[in-house]
Amino acid sequence: MSYVRNRSGFSLIEIIVVIGIMAILVGIGATSYSGYIQRGRDDRRIIDVEMLREALEKYYSNQVGGFYPLDTSDLIVGGYMQRRPADPVTNQQNAYRYTPLPVGCNNITLYCSDYTLEVDLERKGSQYAISSNEISGTIVP
């Protein structure tokens, strides 16, 4: 008389293989997800810079003789923006660097006729930069 075993479960090897495959898939998914989140924050920073640029151009066009402000806080006081944008990670407003040009302009004896705007991105230490004479900004590695 022979006995037939009824195997209704999984072997230890099968379980280890399935857990290994699942771990690999979770690792790939987590890496991709963090990349999407990082790109989303960088896109938010770029949109904020473009919003600042638009407010600066409105400010410029409303000034007799045409000049840019000495500081971005003038945009809020003048009603061109409700608030200064803040970095999505650090929540700091000084992450967006505004530099009126030429250096030493004071809008009294020397008008600020140009500017640069910059913000650091998370993508491999790059930054997004735009100046008053550009239509769109560039990502600088």
C-alpha positions in Angstrom: 0.0 0.0 0.0 1.5 3.3 -1.0 0.6 6.5 0.6 0.1 9.6 -1.5 0.9 12.9 0.0 -1.4 15.8 -0.6 0.7 19.0 -1.0 -1.6 21.9 -0.5 1.0 24.6 0.5 4.1 26.3 -0.9 7.6 25.2 -0.3 10.1 27.5 1.5 12.0 28.1 -1.7 8.9 29.2 -3.5 8.1 31.7 -0.8 11.6 33.1 -0.7 11.6 33.5 -4.5 8.2 35.4 -4.4 9.4 37.6 -1.5 12.6 38.4 -3.5 10.7 39.4 -6.6 8.3 41.5 -4.6 11.2 43.3 -2.9 12.8 44.1 -6.2 9.5 45.5 -7.6 9.0 47.6 -4.4 12.5 49.0 -4.7 12.0 50.0 -8.4 8.6 51.6 -7.6 10.0 53.6 -4.6 12.9 54.9 -6.7 10.6 55.9 -9.5 8.1 57.5 -7.1 10.8 59.6 -5.4 12.0 60.8 -8.8 8.4 61.9 -9.8 8.1 63.8 -6.5 11.4 65.5 -7.0 10.5 66.6 -10.5 7.2 67.8 -9.3 8.9 70.1 -6.7 11.3 71.3 -9.4 8.4 72.1 -11.7 6.8 74.1 -8.8 10.0 76.1 -8.4 10.1 76.9 -12.1 6.5 78.0 -12.1 7.2 80.2 -9.1 10.2 81.9 -11.0 7.9 82.4 -14.0 5.3 84.0 -11.7 7.9 86.3 -10.3 9.1 87.2 -13.8 5.6 88.1 -14.8 5.1 90.3 -11.8 8.4 92.0 -12.5 7.4 92.7 -16.1 4.1 94.2 -14.9 6.0 96.4 -12.4 8.4 97.5 -15.1 5.7 98.5 -17.5 3.9 100.6 -14.8 6.9 102.6 -13.9 7.5 106.0 -15.6 10.8 105.5 -17.5 10.6 101.7 -17.0 12.7 100.2 -14.2 12.6 97.1 -12.1 12.3 97.1 -8.2 15.2 96.9 -5.9 13.6 94.0 -4.0 10.8 91.6 -4.7 9.0 92.8 -1.6 8.1 95.9 -3.7 5.9 93.6 -5.9 3.8 92.7 -2.9 3.5 96.3 -1.6 2.5 97.4 -5.2 -0.1 94.7 -5.5 1.6 92.7 -8.2 1.8 89.6 -6.1 -0.1 88.5 -2.9 3.0 86.9 -1.4 6.5 85.8 -2.2 6.8 82.2 -3.3 8.4 79.8 -0.9 10.5 76.7 -1.6 8.3 73.5 -1.6 10.8 71.7 0.7 12.3 74.3 3.0 9.4 76.8 2.9 12.0 79.6 2.7 11.3 82.6 0.5 14.9 83.4 0.0 15.4 80.3 -2.2 14.4 82.5 -5.1 17.3 84.9 -5.8 16.5 88.2 -7.5 19.3 90.4 -8.6 18.5 93.9 -10.1 21.0 95.0 -12.7 23.2 96.9 -13.3 25.0 96.4 -10.0 24.6 99.4 -7.7 21.3 100.6 -9.3 19.1 102.5 -6.9 16.3 103.7 -9.1 17.2 107.4 -8.3 20.4 108.1 -10.0 20.8 104.7 -11.7 17.7 102.8 -12.8 17.5 99.0 -12.5 17.1 98.2 -16.2 17.7 94.4 -16.0 17.5 91.5 -13.6 18.3 87.9 -13.1 16.2 85.3 -11.2 17.6 82.0 -10.0 16.5 79.0 -8.0 18.3 75.8 -7.1 16.7 72.6 -8.4 16.9 69.1 -6.9 18.0 67.6 -10.2 21.6 66.8 -9.7 22.5 70.2 -8.3 21.2 72.2 -11.2 19.4 75.6 -11.2 16.8 77.4 -13.2 17.8 80.9 -14.3 16.1 83.6 -16.3 17.0 87.2 -17.0 15.0 90.2 -18.1 16.0 89.9 -21.8 15.0 86.2 -22.1 11.7 84.8 -23.1 12.1 81.6 -21.1 14.5 80.4 -18.5 17.1 77.7 -18.8 18.1 74.8 -16.6 21.8 75.2 -15.9 23.6 72.0 -14.9 
